[in-house]
């Protein structure tokens, strides 16, 4: 089962996270706002409130998931640039 991080739970990210989860992907949903994180928490494997511009926070999530595949959404380039490939 693929593990996918959706960074940003706006209209597109929220819908994408729900759809991927419905298709049996393991979805980690990230957003800086508590409202969409709270709304989606029961529909994905993990919902986390964090500032996606905080490189250390993204690295911490990346390291904790080990085999997560970043999905190229808003701010995902930070994850790829600073934490990819994984450095454990």
N, CA, C and O of each residue as an XYZ file, in Angstrom:
352
protein
N       0.848     -1.166      0.000
C       0.000      0.000      0.000
C       0.898      1.234      0.000
O       1.804      1.329      0.828
N       0.669      2.174     -0.902
C       1.503      3.373     -0.951
C       1.251      4.267      0.261
O       0.141      4.328      0.788
N       2.300      4.954      0.685
C       2.204      5.933      1.765
C       2.417      7.302      1.132
O       3.441      7.550      0.495
N       1.444      8.183      1.313
C       1.469      9.472      0.633
C       1.210     10.590      1.632
O       0.304     10.506      2.461
N       2.021     11.638      1.537
C       1.798     12.838      2.339
C       1.120     13.879      1.468
O       1.585     14.188      0.371
N       0.029     14.410      1.962
C      -0.649     15.516      1.286
C      -0.405     16.747      2.146
O      -0.886     16.839      3.275
N       0.348     17.688      1.594
C       0.713     18.893      2.332
C      -0.161     20.040      1.836
O      -0.054     20.471      0.688
N      -1.011     20.517      2.706
C      -1.968     21.563      2.351
C      -3.341     20.959      2.157
O      -3.549     20.168      1.236
N      -4.277     21.322      3.012
C      -5.625     20.773      2.952
C      -6.642     21.818      2.512
O      -7.697     21.986      3.124
N      -6.297     22.511      1.440
C      -7.272     23.397      0.802
C      -8.279     22.536      0.053
O      -8.387     21.339      0.319
N      -9.005     23.118     -0.864
C     -10.012     22.339     -1.602
C      -9.404     21.142     -2.320
O      -9.925     20.030     -2.239
N      -8.304     21.374     -3.022
C      -7.680     20.281     -3.769
C      -7.049     19.246     -2.840
O      -7.305     18.050     -2.982
N      -6.223     19.698     -1.888
C      -5.533     18.780     -0.990
C      -6.484     17.956     -0.144
O      -6.262     16.762      0.059
N      -7.545     18.586      0.353
C      -8.533     17.889      1.181
C      -9.219     16.787      0.372
O      -9.343     15.650      0.827
N      -9.657     17.144     -0.830
C     -10.322     16.160     -1.702
C      -9.364     15.051     -2.089
O      -9.737     13.878     -2.088
N      -8.140     15.407     -2.418
C      -7.138     14.419     -2.800
C      -6.854     13.452     -1.655
O      -6.800     12.242     -1.872
N      -6.674     13.961     -0.452
C      -6.399     13.110      0.703
C      -7.537     12.121      0.939
O      -7.289     10.941      1.185
N      -8.772     12.588      0.868
C      -9.925     11.700      1.057
C      -9.997     10.639     -0.030
O     -10.255      9.471      0.261
N      -9.772     11.033     -1.281
C      -9.850     10.099     -2.403
C      -8.748      9.038     -2.314
O      -9.007      7.852     -2.518
N      -7.533      9.463     -2.014
C      -6.434      8.505     -1.885
C      -6.686      7.527     -0.749
O      -6.414      6.334     -0.882
N      -7.199      8.021      0.355
C      -7.516      7.165      1.486
C      -8.617      6.163      1.122
O      -8.550      4.995      1.507
N      -9.615      6.619      0.390
C     -10.693      5.727     -0.048
C     -10.176      4.636     -0.979
O     -10.758      3.554     -1.068
N      -9.077      4.931     -1.670
C      -8.461      3.951     -2.576
C      -7.392      3.117     -1.870
O      -6.568      2.469     -2.515
N      -7.417      3.143     -0.552
C      -6.569      2.297      0.297
C      -5.108      2.713      0.376
O      -4.269      1.905      0.777
N      -4.777      3.937      0.010
C      -3.427      4.439      0.238
C      -3.334      4.861      1.701
O      -4.336      5.257      2.297
N      -2.156      4.780      2.275
C      -1.939      5.292      3.617
C      -1.640      6.781      3.479
O      -0.627      7.159      2.890
N      -2.506      7.617      4.012
C      -2.430      9.062      3.800
C      -2.102      9.781      5.097
O      -2.731      9.565      6.133
N      -1.093     10.645      5.007
C      -0.750     11.549      6.085
C      -1.099     12.946      5.587
O      -0.523     13.416      4.606
N      -2.024     13.602      6.245
C      -2.509     14.916      5.829
C      -1.910     15.989      6.736
O      -1.978     15.880      7.960
N      -1.324     17.025      6.134
C      -0.653     18.085      6.887
C      -1.218     19.450      6.504
O      -1.412     19.739      5.324
N      -1.479     20.282      7.505
C      -1.923     21.648      7.244
C      -1.619     22.507      8.457
O      -1.534     22.001      9.576
N      -1.456     23.796      8.243
C      -1.161     24.723      9.336
C      -2.403     25.122     10.110
O      -2.301     25.597     11.241
N      -3.570     24.936      9.518
C      -4.820     25.342     10.145
C      -5.464     24.166     10.886
O      -5.508     23.056     10.355
N      -5.957     24.392     12.091
C      -6.562     23.289     12.838
C      -7.887     22.790     12.263
O      -8.239     21.624     12.444
N      -8.616     23.651     11.579
C      -9.943     23.262     11.098
C      -9.917     22.106     10.101
O     -10.598     21.109     10.339
N      -9.165     22.182      8.991
C      -9.173     21.042      8.068
C      -8.526     19.797      8.664
O      -8.909     18.678      8.323
N      -7.553     19.980      9.547
C      -6.921     18.820     10.192
C      -7.957     18.098     11.047
O      -8.051     16.871     11.017
N      -8.720     18.851     11.796
C      -9.774     18.268     12.628
C     -10.848     17.599     11.769
O     -11.344     16.529     12.122
N     -11.206     18.216     10.655
C     -12.263     17.679      9.793
C     -11.862     16.381      9.102
O     -12.715     15.530      8.852
N     -10.581     16.214      8.790
C     -10.162     15.059      8.003
C      -9.576     13.925      8.850
O      -9.333     12.837      8.328
N      -9.349     14.156     10.121
C      -8.618     13.205     10.958
C      -9.211     11.797     10.978
O      -8.467     10.829     11.136
N     -10.511     11.658     10.824
C     -11.135     10.331     10.838
C     -11.155      9.661      9.472
O     -11.585      8.514      9.351
N     -10.696     10.359      8.447
C     -10.750      9.828      7.086
C      -9.380      9.465      6.519
O      -9.291      8.886      5.436
N      -8.319      9.801      7.239
C      -6.959      9.483      6.801
C      -6.249      8.741      7.932
O      -6.763      8.652      9.047
N      -5.069      8.214      7.632
C      -4.325      7.475      8.648
C      -3.749      8.387      9.721
O      -3.686      8.015     10.893
N      -3.329      9.581      9.319
C      -2.745     10.510     10.261
C      -2.966     11.933      9.761
O      -2.698     12.235      8.599
N      -3.452     12.797     10.632
C      -3.636     14.215     10.301
C      -2.829     15.027     11.297
O      -2.983     14.871     12.508
N      -1.964     15.900     10.779
C      -1.048     16.655     11.627
C      -1.167     18.138     11.313
O      -1.192     18.541     10.151
N      -1.241     18.936     12.360
C      -1.210     20.393     12.191
C       0.234     20.838     12.321
O       0.861     20.655     13.364
N       0.755     21.423     11.253
C       2.104     21.970     11.293
C       2.283     22.974     10.184
O       1.554     22.971      9.192
N       3.267     23.833     10.367
C       3.603     24.842      9.377
C       4.523     24.198      8.346
O       5.666     23.866      8.663
N       4.048     24.018      7.129
C       4.827     23.344      6.085
C       6.016     24.166      5.620
O       6.845     23.666      4.860
N       6.120     25.417      6.057
C       7.312     26.199      5.730
C       8.411     25.986      6.772
O       9.527     26.481      6.607
N       8.103     25.257      7.838
C       9.080     24.940      8.878
C       9.824     23.672      8.467
O       9.302     22.567      8.617
N      11.024     23.829      7.957
C      11.783     22.712      7.412
C      12.053     21.634      8.452
O      12.015     20.446      8.131
N      12.321     22.026      9.686
C      12.582     21.036     10.725
C      11.345     20.202     11.038
O      11.448     18.999     11.278
N      10.177     20.838     11.035
C       8.941     20.106     11.287
C       8.684     19.090     10.180
O       8.293     17.956     10.454
N       8.904     19.495      8.931
C       8.719     18.563      7.820
C       9.723     17.418      7.887
O       9.376     16.268      7.617
N      10.943     17.722      8.240
C      11.953     16.669      8.366
C      11.579     15.688      9.471
O      11.790     14.485      9.321
N      11.035     16.176     10.562
C      10.625     15.305     11.657
C       9.520     14.360     11.207
O       9.539     13.175     11.540
N       8.560     14.878     10.455
C       7.498     14.028      9.927
C       8.086     13.014      8.963
O       7.760     11.829      9.024
N       8.947     13.478      8.077
C       9.572     12.600      7.090
C      10.350     11.472      7.761
O      10.233     10.312      7.364
N      11.133     11.808      8.765
C      11.939     10.794      9.443
C      11.077      9.811     10.220
O      11.424      8.635     10.327
N       9.975     10.270     10.754
C       9.113      9.368     11.509
C       8.375      8.392     10.602
O       7.984      7.313     11.048
N       8.180      8.750      9.346
C       7.435      7.885      8.430
C       8.348      6.968      7.619
O       7.860      5.990      7.052
N       9.615      7.234      7.542
C      10.654      6.468      6.874
C      10.423      6.179      5.401
O      11.293      6.501      4.592
N       9.304      5.594      5.007
C       9.129      5.241      3.598
C       8.049      6.056      2.911
O       7.469      5.616      1.918
N       7.781      7.224      3.428
C       6.737      8.067      2.847
C       7.174      8.605      1.483
O       8.341      8.947      1.291
N       6.263      8.677      0.567
C       6.540      9.238     -0.749
C       5.925     10.629     -0.822
O       4.702     10.752     -0.754
N       6.721     11.672     -0.958
C       6.124     13.008     -0.969
C       5.340     13.257     -2.255
O       5.806     12.947     -3.351
N       4.181     13.802     -2.109
C       3.363     14.168     -3.248
C       3.630     15.634     -3.530
O       3.587     16.459     -2.617
N       3.904     15.965     -4.776
C       4.350     17.320     -5.115
C       3.184     18.303     -5.050
O       2.567     18.626     -6.065
N       2.899     18.766     -3.850
C       1.890     19.788     -3.629
C       2.569     21.013     -3.053
O       3.791     21.033     -2.903
N       1.805     22.016     -2.736
C       2.329     23.246     -2.156
C       3.249     22.918     -0.978
O       2.866     22.185     -0.066
N       4.444     23.457     -1.008
C       5.472     23.325      0.020
C       6.160     21.963      0.055
O       7.062     21.770      0.870
N       5.778     21.024     -0.785
C       6.422     19.711     -0.774
C       7.863     19.790     -1.242
O       8.666     18.913     -0.925
N       8.202     20.833     -1.995
C       9.583     20.957     -2.457
C      10.551     21.117     -1.289
O      11.718     20.742     -1.410
N      10.107     21.654     -0.185
C      10.964     21.771      0.996
C      11.309     20.381      1.512
O      12.462     20.106      1.843
N      10.322     19.515      1.580
C      10.535     18.152      2.031
C      11.521     17.444      1.123
O      12.438     16.779      1.604
N      11.347     17.575     -0.164
C      12.228     16.911     -1.114
C      13.638     17.487     -1.069
O      14.616     16.741     -1.105
N      13.743     18.790     -0.992
C      15.057     19.448     -1.064
C      15.893     19.175      0.175
O      17.100     18.963      0.060
N      15.288     19.173      1.355
C      16.063     19.092      2.585
C      16.039     17.732      3.264
O      16.875     17.473      4.130
N      15.131     16.875      2.911
C      14.988     15.606      3.638
C      14.971     14.409      2.708
O      14.667     13.300      3.149
N      15.282     14.594      1.457
C      15.201     13.508      0.490
C      16.527     13.346     -0.198
O      17.037     14.355     -0.686
N      17.131     12.211     -0.291
C      16.677     10.957      0.301
C      16.814     10.990      1.824
O      17.486     11.860      2.379
N      16.172     10.038      2.486
C      16.192     10.055      3.957
C      17.601      9.921      4.509
O      18.428      9.178      3.980
N      17.856     10.656      5.584
C      19.136     10.568      6.275
C      18.858     10.149      7.699
O      18.516     10.979      8.541
N      19.003      8.859      7.975
C      18.680      8.352      9.318
C      19.938      8.093     10.121
O      19.858      7.665     11.272
